Every structure is written in C-alpha cells, then in structure tokens.
Amino acid sequence: MKPPIHSSVLLAFLLAASLPLRAAPRADTRLDAGWRFHQGDSTNAAAADFNDAGWLAVSLPHNWGWEQAQAGKDYYRGPGWYRRELDLAPESGRRYFLKFEAASLVADAYLNGQPLGEHRGGFGAFCFEITKQLSPGGTNVLAVRVDNTKFPDLAPLAGDFSIYGGLYRPVHLIVTGTEDFTPLDHGSPGVAWLQTSVSQTQAVLEVTAQISNADRRSQARTLTATVFDAEGNRIAGAEQNITLAHGDTAPYFLRVTVPQPHLWNGRQDPYLYQAVVELRAADEVLDSVAQPIGLRYYSVDPTNGFFLNGQPYHLHGVDRHQDRFNKGWAVSEADLDEDIALLKEIGATVVRCAHYQHSDYFYSQCDRAGILVWAEIPQVNIIRDNPAFEITSTGQLRDLIRQNINHPSIFAWSLFNEVGNGPTEDPHRELQDLKIIANGEDPTRPTIGATCVSTLPQMNKIPDLLGWNIYPGWYSGWGTKDDFGESLDARRNDSKSGGICISEYGAGANVTQHEENPKQPATAGQWHPEEWQAIVHESAWAVMKTRPFVWGTMVWCMFDFGVSTRHEGGVPGRNDKGLVSYDRQTRKDAFYFYKANWNSEPMVHVTSHRFTDRTNAVTDVKIYSNAATAELLLNGASQGVRTNDGNAVFIWKSVRLQPGENAVEARAEKNGVPLTDHCVWTLKAAATRLP
C-alpha cells in the first residue's frame, strides 16, 4: 500500500470581518510518514524504479549519529538516502512545491529520477518546485540524498557540539495557484513585514511581497495587506493594483500604519496581531499568507543597558542547543513546548539559539512566550578566507533572515561565535560582508557576535553589538569565580558602541556527584559536583546584575547536550553545563537559583537535594527563595530564620545532623502564599576500624 499524505492546516486565514470570498487555494501538507531510509551511499537510489524494499521504514523527523555521539563515540558522518512515494496527480492551474525545514548538511533532491536541486547548509529551510516533474498518472517517487560529511566550504568547520545527519525537521508539500507568494525565496514565506518605525502612538510597517506569476499572460491583480487584532478585528490595512508580468517573480510593496499599537512587551505582555497578505483577482483570493506579528521597539544604551518599548528591560536568560537525549536533533513539537515551558519557569527573558538556525516552531513559541531571541548562523571558531566558504555562509545568513524576519522575538542576527578560538584564517573581510548583507536584508535589527578572544580586537568591533563568552571559576585561563567583576570591567569598551552582554558563562555539574565546600574542579576531570556549579552562578549573577553596561546575560547552557569528543564529569559524550539534564527530567540547583532571582512566582528550594548520603555530622544548609525570610527545620526543630541576602540565598552555618535519616525542611511565605520544600539526608555511622 502506498503511504498516504497526511494533511495539516491550510495557511489561508479568513476572518469573519473579511468579505465573503472563496478560500485561498494554498494548502500545506506535512509528509511525516511512509519514508524509507538507508545509511550510506546507494547507486541509482534516485531512480523511480529503484527497489528500496530492504531499507529501514522511518518517519520524519529523523536523524542519525546521535546514538554513538551521546555515548562519547565516533559517529557516522557521510551520506544517507530517504525515499517515499507521493500519490499526487497534478491539476491544471496549480503549482506544487516541496519545502524541507532542514537537512544536515547537504541535500540533493530528486522526483521521479529528475534532479530538483541541491541545498548546502544544515539548519535553514529550502524549497523546490516540482510542478513539471510530477507524473500525470499521480504515482511519484521522491528521493533525497543527505550528507553530513565535514565539507571545507560549509560552516560549521568546528565547534563543541555534534553534527548529526538527516531530515531532522518536517518536510511539507505546498500547493498554490499559478500566481503565488513564492516559497522559493530562500524557503521563506515570501512576505516580509519590516517594522521601520514603532512608537507608543503608531507603527509603520513596510511590507514586501515576493510574487511569482507562472501564467503565460501578464495579469492585473490587487495586493492587500491587513492587520487584525487578537480578537479578529481589522485594525489597519493597505492595498494597491499591480500588474504581474508573465513568467516573472518580483517584489511588490505596501505600507501599513497601525495607530495606537498594542505593543509586544516581552514576558509581561507578548501581544500578537495577525498579519495577512492577499493576492486578489476581483473578489477571488488567489493566494494568502498569514502570520502573527508583534509590534515593538528596542535599543541598547552602552551605559544603562537594554530598553524595550522605551523602558529598561534586562535581558537575562540562557543559551540553548536543539538536541535531546535519545533523539539527537529529531525532536517533536511537544519536546520544543517542554523547552519553552522550562524557559518560562526559570524566568528567562532571552534565549540565545546557539550555534545555528533553530526551528521556525521554536522561534514562534518564543514569540508567544515573550522571550527575546538571539538568532545565529554556524560561523563557529573557524572561517575560511575563500569564495566558496563565503558563498555558503552568505546563503545560510540569508536563509536565517528571510525565513524568520517576521518573528518579533528575534532582536539580533548573529554573525559569528568564538572565531579565533582555533586556527582560523583572516575573518575580517567575510564578517564585514556578512554584516553589510544582514543590515541590507533587515535594517531594523542590529547584528551581533559572540567572542572569547582579545587577539582580534577589530573583529570584535564589526557587529553592531557584542557578547563575551567568559568562564571564571571553570576554565582555568579565566581565573576563579571571584574574578567575574574584573573580567566584566576589562571588557566594557570592547564593542563598537560600548556596553556588552555576557553570551556565555557557567560551570559543569553531574547531578549524581556532590561535595561539601567544593573547590574548583578540573574541567576535563571526572568530578563535576553539582554544588560547585551553583557556587559559580551565585558569584557571577551577584556581580553582573550590578553593572548596567552588561545589558544582557545568557547562561551556558539551559540543557546538557551531546558532544562526542567530551569525556568528563563522569558521563561520556556530554557537556554538563546545563541547568537542566539532557533528558529535561532534572532541574539542577543552579536552575532554582535563577528561578528565585528571575521568576516572581513564590518559591523555595533546599539545595543539595540529591546529596542524600552524608558523612559529616556538621554541615551548612543552603536554601534558595524569592521570599524575604525563610526558616529551616531539621527533624521538626527550627534552626532559626534567615533574611534574603539580596541574591535569593539563605545559609545556616554548622547545622548538626543526627545519625541515620534527617528530615530537612525549608519554610517561607511570599504574597500570602505559604512555601515549603524538603528532603532527607542520611548520616552514615563512622566506619569501625577492625583489630
């Protein structure tokens, strides 16, 4: 039996306030099921009559390499093939496209043995038109060769993360009329809403629509752009009569002014409008693209920090990699929803999506959650000073911007991460070219870079904004945890305009390893006690929050992630600097430290929950809470009340445990809400020396 095409929602958006028009003839269908996969190359696998009966049956998203990488082993980097049948008979007056949300790293697609094209870059979407390649009889075979080999022209050339292979995000069949907002513009929606001027009184939006006419005749049409509020009321709009040249794809422009806009105000009020662009012939909608947009304005003051909608708005949050334990990059929307929920729980106002373009779904959920996004391309550590590398890097930057330009959460386009932390060639010319491209593609957002080197000071001044990756208290070259303040002050003026953000900082933690009064461990060693990570973050946050020129802080990293080459902290194949475990099941103590500082919802947490087996009868007890005071009880007896030190930390010194089990309980109250947390520690009897 041939696999069915699983339908999804139409992209067309018609509101009750609209005229009684026919639904726009655009459909979007996800092709999740019915695939067969072969790891390795295969002769003639693109041919329609190729026998793939022996291949593995898989569904998308799918990837390879994670099984070995997360165990700390070498993993396969090479080609793999995917095939599936399409029961699809082409209809006159319709156009058919295949959109791939991502394929790592290079994809070559074929339909019925005919090449559709190649895409180089493992993180952005891409699209091919298949109208002419479709079989009139309706039986078609799609074949895709995906290759995650390390290519010399394709970033990333290095990096502390694993590069899995496969079709690890969804594939879509898109059907339109002969005239459409083209999905072939770098896999974008074909429509950009640039927020050229936004204030409390009005928002001016410049709309660019890339319209394609596959008809043999020129056509007189009407282009409309409309903004609806969250209740579906028409707020503003514009239209113009246009003429589409036959066989042409061209940009068309409208300006829409929204009076008294309800601003998208981050975590406090992430208000979204619905923006709809339609192509019409009389009263018929020929094509329609609808997207949520949030109206906002922001700036960075080198002395006083980040401002959102004219008000101070500190960016504090995390970095995030997209992989997950036992899944690699092939994560579900439910997985992404869980990541967003954890970001909201900790109280993050910003997330740096490292070190590449993340999924459109994740960016969309950040829009809805009010979490600002640093969006990045995979220019990591090493740049090659040659035309081929620059061409692919330029393509990845254009993919990132054109596909995601309408996400209100994205506040900056990143050009690089830690270039120079490795044997790079001269990066200056390429990075200047990339900045020019980014500013031209989107003049409404700044560029940014993340650096860890002082040896390329002019490189650090190329982007509009600059982030520093610093690790006092972890990597020995950065000094101790007490060196954070000095490190920040020394870098204050390294950016083009002054002021910096801290784009990475942190320490590793294995939640099964514990130590009282730990010292700074060996980074590459096998001992990463959870308590040390918390101490580093306490020291870092205390000094960063007092320096307004540090306009943003991002913890490395929100989640543990896979790195095949790491063998440390007692777990192979793991970077354990996450605030949450790789499988998202365990929040580390440092997570609760930031939750106490960033989230206003009442909370209390006893640290070292998992440090259950004790050998020292006298110990300190530490509690995190956003309450003003907290009380410690040991075996039901009060140990006294402590006052918040301003950093959400409460400490009881030299508490004496009794032999056997000890019930440790924290009590607090905030806004009339009683709070409690407890755990049990067992003091083991001293060992007896035998005669």
TIDRENGU-615140 format. One line per 5 residues: for each residue x, y, z of C-alpha. Coordinates in steps of 0.5 Angstrom, whole numbers. Example, Ala and Ser with C-alpha at 12.3 -4.5 7.8 and 13.67 -1.06 7.14 Angstrom:
BEGIN
25,-9,16  27,-2,14
This chain:
BEGIN
0,0,0  3,7,-2  3,12,4  -2,17,5  0,24,5
-2,27,12  -6,34,11  -5,40,16  -8,46,17  -9,51,11
-4,57,11  -10,61,9  -13,66,14  -20,69,13  -23,72,19
-31,74,20  -29,81,18  -27,79,11  -31,80,5  -35,73,3
-29,71,-1  -27,64,-3  -22,60,1  -15,62,-2  -12,56,-6
-6,55,-2  -5,48,2  1,46,7  1,38,8  7,35,12
10,29,10  12,25,16  10,18,15  12,13,9  19,14,9
25,9,8  32,10,10  39,8,8  45,10,12  51,10,7
51,12,-1  47,7,-6  48,7,-13  42,9,-17  38,11,-11
35,17,-14  31,13,-20  24,12,-19  24,4,-20  30,3,-15
28,-2,-10  28,0,-3  24,-5,0  30,-7,4  31,0,7
29,2,14  22,4,15  22,11,18  18,17,20  20,25,20
24,28,24  29,23,23  37,24,24  43,19,25  49,20,29
46,21,36  47,14,38  54,14,38  56,21,40  52,21,46
56,15,49  62,19,47  64,15,41  66,17,34  59,17,30
58,17,22  59,23,18  57,21,11  51,20,6  44,17,7
38,17,3  31,18,4  25,15,-1  18,16,-1  12,15,-5
7,21,-7  0,20,-9  -1,26,-13  -4,28,-19  -2,35,-22
-8,39,-23  -8,45,-28  -8,52,-25  -4,49,-19  3,49,-17
7,44,-13  13,45,-8  17,41,-3  19,45,3  25,42,7
25,45,14  32,43,15  37,37,12  44,36,15  48,38,12
48,38,4  41,35,1  40,33,-6  33,32,-8  30,28,-14
23,27,-16  22,21,-21  29,21,-22  30,28,-24  34,33,-20
30,38,-16  37,42,-14  42,42,-8  42,46,-1  48,47,2
47,49,10  45,44,15  40,49,19  36,53,15  29,51,10
30,50,3  24,49,-2  24,46,-9  18,47,-14  16,40,-17
10,42,-22  14,40,-28  17,34,-25  10,31,-23  8,25,-26
1,26,-30  -1,19,-27  -1,21,-20  5,16,-18  11,19,-16
18,18,-12  21,23,-8  29,21,-6  33,25,-2  41,24,-1
43,28,5  50,28,7  53,31,14  60,30,12  65,36,14
66,40,8  71,45,7  66,50,4  61,50,9  60,52,17
61,50,22  68,47,21  69,47,28  65,47,35  64,44,42
57,40,39  56,34,35  53,35,28  48,30,26  45,28,19
39,27,16  32,30,15  31,32,22  26,37,21  19,37,18
18,36,10  12,40,7  8,39,1  6,46,-1  0,47,-7
-1,54,-9  -5,57,-15  -1,59,-21  0,66,-18  3,66,-11
7,69,-6  13,65,-7  16,60,-3  22,59,-7  25,66,-4
30,62,1  25,58,3  22,64,6  14,66,7  15,70,1
13,76,5  17,81,10  14,86,15  19,91,17  18,95,23
21,101,20  18,106,26  15,104,32  13,108,38  7,108,43
3,112,38  4,109,32  7,103,28  9,104,21  10,97,17
14,96,10  11,90,7  15,87,2  11,81,-2  15,77,-7
10,75,-12  11,70,-18  7,69,-24  7,62,-27  2,64,-32
3,65,-39  0,72,-39  1,78,-35  -4,79,-30  -8,85,-27
-9,84,-19  -10,87,-13  -5,86,-7  -7,87,0  -4,88,7
-8,87,13  -7,87,21  -12,84,25  -12,85,33  -12,78,37
-20,79,37  -20,79,30  -22,86,29  -19,89,23  -14,95,25
-10,97,19  -9,96,12  -7,98,5  -8,96,-2  -6,97,-9
-7,95,-16  -1,91,-19  1,88,-26  4,81,-26  9,80,-31
8,73,-34  14,68,-32  16,73,-27  18,74,-20  18,81,-17
18,84,-10  12,89,-9  11,94,-3  6,96,1  6,101,7
1,100,13  0,104,19  -2,102,26  -5,107,30  -4,107,38
-1,100,37  -2,95,43  6,93,44  9,87,44  12,88,51
17,81,53  15,77,58  10,82,61  5,82,55  7,78,49
1,81,45  1,79,38  -3,81,32  -5,77,26  -2,80,19
-5,78,13  -3,79,6  -7,77,0  -7,77,-8  -13,78,-11
-17,78,-17  -23,82,-16  -27,78,-11  -23,72,-11  -17,71,-7
-11,67,-11  -6,67,-5  -6,69,2  0,69,7  -2,70,15
3,71,20  3,73,28  7,79,29  9,83,35  10,91,35
16,93,39  22,98,39  28,97,43  35,100,44  42,98,47
45,104,51  52,103,53  52,106,60  45,104,62  43,97,58
37,95,54  31,98,53  24,95,51  19,100,48  22,106,52
23,102,59  29,99,62  29,91,61  34,87,63  36,81,59
37,75,63  37,68,60  40,62,57  44,59,51  40,53,48
42,47,44  37,44,40  39,36,41  36,32,47  38,25,50
36,19,46  33,24,40  39,28,38  36,33,33  30,30,31
25,33,37  18,34,37  14,40,38  12,37,44  19,37,46
20,44,44  14,46,48  17,43,54  24,47,53  19,53,53
16,52,59  22,51,63  25,57,60  19,61,63  19,57,69
26,60,70  24,67,69  28,68,63  27,74,58  32,72,53
35,66,50  41,65,45  40,60,40  47,57,39  50,56,35
46,56,28  39,57,26  34,54,30  27,51,28  21,56,26
17,53,31  21,54,37  22,62,35  14,62,34  14,59,41
19,65,44  14,70,40  8,67,44  12,67,51  15,74,50
22,71,50  27,75,46  32,71,42  39,72,39  39,68,32
45,65,30  49,62,24  54,57,25  60,61,24  64,58,30
71,58,31  74,58,24  73,62,18  76,60,11  78,66,7
76,64,0  70,65,-4  67,58,-4  66,59,4  64,66,4
58,64,-1  55,58,3  56,63,9  52,68,6  47,63,4
46,61,11  45,68,13  40,70,8  36,63,10  36,66,17
34,73,16  29,72,10  25,66,14  25,69,20  24,76,19
17,77,22  19,74,29  18,79,34  22,76,39  29,76,35
32,82,37  39,81,33  42,77,28  49,74,30  55,74,25
60,69,29  61,65,35  69,65,38  72,66,32  79,66,33
79,60,38  82,56,34  87,56,27  82,61,23  84,65,17
83,72,17  76,73,19  75,81,18  73,81,10  68,76,11
65,78,17  64,86,14  61,83,8  56,79,12  55,85,17
53,89,10  48,84,8  45,83,15  44,90,15  41,91,8
37,85,9  34,88,15  36,95,17  31,94,23  35,90,27
43,90,30  48,85,28  52,82,34  57,77,35  60,72,41
67,73,42  72,70,47  79,73,44  82,79,45  87,78,40
82,80,34  80,87,37  78,90,30  74,83,29  70,85,36
68,92,33  65,89,27  58,87,29  53,93,32  53,89,39
58,84,42  57,79,47  63,76,51  64,68,53  67,68,59
68,63,65  72,65,71  71,59,76  71,54,71  76,54,65
83,56,69  85,61,64  79,65,66  81,66,73  77,64,80
70,65,81  72,72,85  75,75,78  68,76,75  67,83,76
75,85,74  73,81,68  67,85,66  70,91,67  76,90,63
72,88,57  67,94,58  69,98,52  71,92,47  64,93,43
64,98,37  59,103,41  61,101,48  57,96,53  57,89,53
53,83,54  55,76,57  53,71,52  56,65,56  58,63,63
58,58,67  60,51,70  59,44,69  55,39,74  54,32,75
47,31,79  50,25,82  56,28,84  56,32,91  61,35,95
61,40,102  65,46,101  68,44,94  74,47,91  74,49,83
75,42,80  79,40,74  75,42,68  77,36,64  77,31,70
71,26,72  69,30,78  64,36,77  60,36,84  53,40,83
55,44,89  61,48,85  56,50,79  51,53,84  57,57,87
60,60,81  53,62,79  52,65,85  58,69,84  57,71,77
50,74,78  52,78,84  57,82,80  53,82,73  47,85,76
50,91,79  53,93,72  48,96,68  53,97,62  52,89,62
46,89,58  44,82,58  47,75,61  46,68,58  48,62,62
52,57,58  47,53,58  40,51,59  40,44,58  46,39,58
48,37,51  51,32,47  59,33,45  62,26,42  69,29,44
68,30,51  70,25,57  69,29,63  64,29,69  63,22,70
59,22,63  62,21,56  59,25,51  56,30,55  57,38,56
54,38,63  54,46,64  46,45,63  42,48,69  37,42,67
39,35,65  40,33,58  33,29,58  30,35,61  28,31,68
32,34,73  33,41,75  40,43,78  41,47,84  43,53,80
36,53,76  33,54,82  38,60,84  36,63,78  29,62,79
29,65,85  32,71,82  28,72,76  21,69,77  17,73,81
12,67,83  13,65,90  18,59,91  23,56,96  28,50,95
33,46,99  40,46,95  44,39,95  37,35,95  41,29,92
46,29,97  43,24,101  49,20,104  53,24,109  59,23,113
60,30,116  55,31,122  56,38,122  54,42,115  52,48,112
45,48,109  43,53,104  36,55,101  34,59,95  28,63,96
25,70,93  21,71,100  24,76,105  25,71,110  26,63,111
26,58,116  30,52,117  27,46,120  32,40,122  28,34,124
22,38,126  26,43,130  27,50,128  34,52,126  32,60,126
30,65,121  35,68,116  34,74,111  34,74,104  42,77,102
39,80,96  42,74,92  36,70,94  41,66,98  40,64,105
45,60,109  45,56,116  52,55,118  54,49,122  48,45,123
49,38,126  46,32,123  44,26,128  46,19,126  41,16,121
36,20,117  35,27,118  29,31,115  31,38,112  25,43,111
25,50,109  19,54,110  18,61,107  12,66,105  11,71,100
5,75,98  1,71,103  3,64,100  6,59,104  12,56,102
16,49,103  21,44,101  24,38,104  29,33,103  32,27,107
39,27,108  42,20,112  48,21,116  52,14,116  56,12,122
63,13,123  67,7,120  70,2,125  77,0,125  78,-7,126
83,-10,130
